[in-house]
Amino acid sequence: MLDQNCLDDQKVLEAFNDVPGDYSSRQARYLLQSLKPPQRYDDASEAQDVLQKAWQILSNVSVRDDEQLRLQCILQFMAMQYELTIDHLRVTAEQVLQSINTLRCSYQNSRLYFFFLAQCHIARQPVNGRQIHREQVQECLQSFPEGSRLRHALGRWFEQCSSAANITDSLLVKRVSAVTSGSDNSDGYKDFVVQQETSVAIAAGAVQTRTYLPKEWIATGGPETPNHQIPQLNALTLKTLEIIQEINGANNDPAILITGSYSRFLQNLCPVFNDIDIICTTEASARALFDTLQSLNTDRDFEIPKNTTIRLIPGCPAIKLPNAYNIELEYGDLGARAMGIQVSVDARVIHDNAERLAVHVPGVERPVWYLSFAEETRLLNDTLEHLAENLDALTGQLQEGTVCDLPRTILFNFPQSPDERIYGLLMRALLSLNKAWQFIVLHFEQKKGNPDCLTDQLQQEQQRLRVLSANLQTKLHSHVYRDAFEHRVNDWLTTTHHVNDYEIKRKDFVKALLAMMHPE
């Protein structure tokens, strides 16, 4: 990240070409760092293009050295993991293993083989029709010198990752079994649980939330969750929470707050939450966080490659969508995701009028400050109110040719006409409405689970949330472009060929959003 502007891949690659010598490995590594699994807002073709470009760079080298061959193995693994293609062909785990086995013997290549086995075991990815068992990974680990720092670091990483995966799987089995008794779409629900506790409508057809959430979950916050199952936070997460509190300690008011939703996880009110979710009140506090997190790349496990990437997710003041950043720390040769942080920069957070709340997290010295659920709901309500009041005016401006960059619009990220910009506006409004419905469910859970926690502000914001959600839905239903928008989206749904899990889930999510255009 440079001054919040994203580097243009092509310009970077051309800069390498201006220097004498063979920089194909560095070009491929640069593209590898930008290669990420497509999110539900993204077009999967972007990741596909990056992967294919990196593969083509390495393929054009007449005689490839060990580093270039190793990079090709990594690209094959990424293609398999993200369900992308190389030269229009799917890549199997067997092909990845075959490529790894052709590499010359070295500690670096042995480490690559170890990460391949470990990640296939954790992801339950079969190889040659058989699951990779824990014993196979441990046997591979024994091939490294006993007592070496590398063996110790690899063993510790594997124990932490496999333990975390087992805990998550056990929680998913309990919660999915409770929900899928009346639904055929367990994969969609599992995706919802893994991504985030509040992502209700990502499951296929989960627009009518009460149809898909059993009464015992809505009433209690989930099937029986023993009190002794405290959140399992790894050392990296604890270190990050400590860093955030150190930055807060340098300010009169906490400048970085975890969201109310993530604080529910820290307080054991929900069992699964993938990323640290925070709100920065200023760009300066966000930059201080980014600068400090770079130090996590230089800890004692230097034998294992690490990479921290920070990506700007542009906001839009016209619809009160704040700038956001996605931070990911990857571990190992194959880019295993060690930690993710979702950062919003929102100056609307007013500390003077908001209750200062903190939660004690074992392993973190200072109290962890968080935004109250009432304040978080207030921010959402302000956005809903703004959209409902300005939807027609914004539509008129876009009709007249006003260029307004509306990010994260799923199908209309690259609009080619005023109509497509308006469709993007409607998609953004639906995404805000979707988040509102998620919050309504969470408020209902909280009220049933602990009615004494309702403050006056929380009750007021709950009432506003329901009214404003209904208002926005009515505005969308009566919008002058509704029919054209639905026709365009339905055309995409019926004509686009969806070939992998990501695209299928993305399609289901779009269907769920489209159904929100129609009040019950």
Order of alpha helices (4+ residues) and beta strands (2+ residues): alpha-alpha-alpha-alpha-beta-beta-alpha-alpha-alpha-alpha-alpha-alpha-alpha-alpha-beta-alpha-beta-alpha-beta-beta-beta-beta-beta-alpha-alpha-alpha-alpha-alpha
